[in-house]
Every structure is written in structure tokens, then in C-alpha cells.
């Protein structure tokens, strides 16, 4: 579960970390009142998505009129698939230095990991890609706690507080970017991302109360009604595979070869009966430019999955490039069906099918 910025900051403030004064606003009248109280301020979209600034969801305002004008532009924007319904109107801060600090669960060490950079304010993915040496990675042994951090005293003390909050909240991610040093020498959290483990919800009722409920896209809601687990992504290669593991492997392969998956779709053991619904769902995404079908049969036969898919084949647009790779139980019959009924030749290697689908989407 995710907390919006203002909810995460309220936890930081209770823990003793400085945050700017701010007000949550749901209409322009509330924005005007907040701007009058704050003076120069920042109008910030409250959605559970990153890159709000690049999307135009964060704007500076020097007075009430500018704050209201900014709010008019930000309200109802769609950022990361989420409609902006709330704004955080926050006092401006004079910044001397921007820092990045985060605690995450590290899958390799199976424990918390501290991430720190003296160059905050930018996307950490860009930072790691361009200058990986600027990002400190410090694994934390959960049995010993955070311990001493080889950083300046004030930052080190703040990280100790963050770590306690990370543990107490059953967090998967607690990130401040940027953590800034002001002209007065204070450390202030200008942003906060906090996501905690869904499975801990039963012992985190207070966090559940202030967390952001899951918002589904129209296709995700349709999939839920169909009994399918579908996650809409921003790519253009539609993926139809059976089983969560194979689907994620296919998504990784698409990304590896420079493409962008358009979806995750779990049809699992019901693949033989769900292929028709699944195909319809994948093709309903208007961003899909190519379709990659990757079936691997074990208990579920690939020929039965293929039969279900062919039952819905009339829904595939004539100009949609489609690429198959089929292996496992029933693959000879499945491949014969593809040849006979569609006049296509499935790829022997998954990588070749993925490369073809990625190139076709460009």
C-alpha cells in the first residue's frame, strides 16, 4: 500500500523530521486560503506516481493568484494513470543543498538497504545510470539495526530516525528526494514516498486508514470483473503468456531487447479457458502495436490454449503484427494449428520472437 506525499510527511513530522508547512486542498477556495496563509508556495499534485514535476504536476506560486492559477491547471490532470483530486499547497523553502536518501527491502541481502546520494533532486534511476559511483548502498543487518552511518552527523541522525520509522511501518520503501539543507542549515524533507507491505495491513490499521486505495484503470477494472489479474503498463508490446513467472520472464526479455511491455496478465492454470478473454483484454489497449504470444505447457496443454486463442482471433486487427513461441505439452499440435489456420510460423526460440515483436512495435 502507498501513502500519498502529505500522509508520508505527517509520519515524518511526528517522528521529528522537519517538513514544510502545508495544507491539503480539494478545491480552489481551499488553495486560496492556503496560499494566503503561506505566502510564496508550491502547488503539488497528490497522486501515487513518480515524475510529477516532469508531468507538470508541481508548480511554484508567489501569491494567491498564481497559486489558484496553478491549481486550475493541475486539478484533473492525469499523472501516471491517476486523476489529480488533491493538492498539497506547501511553503517554499530556500535550498542550499539537495540530498537523496531511501530505505528499501533488498532482494539480494534479504534485508533493508540504505541508499544515499549527496546529489538529490533527480530521478534515482537516471543517477544510477549516468554516475553509479555517486550512490552509496549500505546493507543493514536487521538483527543489529542501522548502527553508525559514515555520513555527516545531522544526516546520520536523520537516517537513524528514518530506519526506525521504516521498521515500525513494515515499509518496503521509505524515500526522501530531495532532503534539502536550507539557508538556516536545517534538514527538511521536501518529498516523501512510503510504501508498506500489504500483508502487514492487519497490524498497521492506522497506516491503512491514511493509505491511498488502489486505483484501477478501465482495463484493469474490466480484467478484475473477468477474474483476471491484469496490470496496464505504458509500453506498446502486448504480451499474452500463461503463468505469472513466464509472463514476467517475457516482460523482462522485451525490456532486455529494448522494448516496452504494454501489460502484465496472469491467466495461470486457467489458460486453456481464459485465452479468449485474455486476448480481447490485451488488444483493447490502444497503445499495443505488436502482440507477443508465449505459451509454455506443463499441466495445461498448449494446443488447448491455442484453440482458445484462435476462438477469439477475429478480434485481432488485420494490421497487428503477431509473433508466437510455443513449447511444452501439446506444442506440436499447437504449432500445426497456427500454421494451418493462420499461415504463420511460430519461432523456435523465445528470444527471436521477442526481438521480432519489439522491432515491429517501433
C-alpha angles and dihedrals in degrees: 000000000000131000120213117239096262092049092049091048091052088060091048091051092050089050090054102259116135117247128173118264109260148158132221109232130192100179141024094261090059090048091054092050092048093048091050090054095045106036111203104028148164122243109211130185112232108218131130093249138097131235092046091149094053089048091055094253096125119062137169122231129187098194145008095276093052092046092053091045090051091048091052089058096044100044111094093012113142111230120177089345093307125115113227108242099153134044131198109216106197138176116261117248127210104236126210099165137011122211134184120218131166142159118211138168106257114214093203099053092029090227144076119306126200115217117193137171131172086215106071129159097070132086108281090219089060091046094052092046096048102035113006092172090071093065117083114209115195118178114213123214102222090210092061101033127219098316121178117346117206094232138102111298099250093049091045091053091049091052090053089056091046092051093054090049090047091055097041092050095048084235126185092190133016111173135170114191112191110020100180137199111221130213086263090058095250124139111232129182107228094180138016134195117187125174121173133195112276090215090062093058092104090064097036102060092147091055092045088054093057098033124110112257115235111270117206128205116234091261092047090051090049090050091051089054088051091051092247126128105228128167117193115220132186097249132101105227109094112213127205112178134144119247131018095259095051091044092053091045089052091048090051090050092051090051091045091057093049100264133121122233114229095203153000112226126179115201095151119165092355091063093116092060099031102052093095095051091042094052091049090051096048093048092049089073103095091207093066110111100168135020124223117194115194116176124177116181128209115135090354112064118233092217091058091048089049091049089055091048093049089052087067097038094112087072092064110098114240092239096049111114109225128192127190134198116175130178138159135036112014094005095134091056092043093051090048089054092052091050096045101040103030103024091230131129116223116224118254092215123050091217092059091051091048093050091050092050093048093049092047091054093056 
